[in-house]
């Protein structure tokens, strides 16, 4: 039995209809990592605990900006696509994954997901990096290729997962972690000091990265993040299959249906 991995989605409007979208890269990452992807629409916060009860791991995906008032600030002019309903829902998922019997719930957070985790822990964000960083961090036209190097702390969970202390990553964000939240620690940085990854200080199974590994899974090392997530999920209860390796692209079968970036 494959571990069930929840993947959060981005609410949007398509052809005058409200839809919940997810990049196919997250789905492929979970499948090639040996898990069964479960797309999560935005629900009421009260549904978070019951939702996680049916899952073995969680991917907090990228998307629009986190509401600045959640960390006590007024929005900068560059803040965009704030969705309070999504913020409330994913904050509830984070709370449900980090308390009580769920304290060892495996989580992989990507870009906005990493930022929201930090806010949930009482931290804050740099609202617009071009005014605070020397490197060009938002290169959307090159999302499928590494554009700069991150330095990874030796001995960190992230370093163990990817097997590297320096890693080429893509960069499509205009915000980043500023003041670190309680119980979190930085484990990767760019040359100009921007935090690129955070983990829990108690060694719980959480890795949060600022780049988009789902767009780089055909390159070395990035797929290992999804493999780690599925393996961690498999260890939570007996009977779940623990994958041996990250699968090739052709392991993604037609049975996944029409889960694509452009929802019809």
Secondary structure, 3 states (H helix, E strand, C coil): CCCEEEEECEEEEECCEEEEECCHHHHHHHHHCCCEEEEECCCCHHHHHHHHHCCCEEEECCCCCCCHHHHCCCCCCCCCCCCHHHHHHHHHHHHHHCCHHHCCCEEEEECHHHHHHHHHCCCCEECCHHHCCCCCCECHHHCCCCCEEEEECCCCHHHHHHCCCEEEECCECCCEECCCCCCEEEEEECCCCCEEEEEECCCCCEEEECCCHHHCCCCCCCHHHHHHHHHHHHCCCCCCCCCCCCCCHHHCCHHHCCCCCCCC
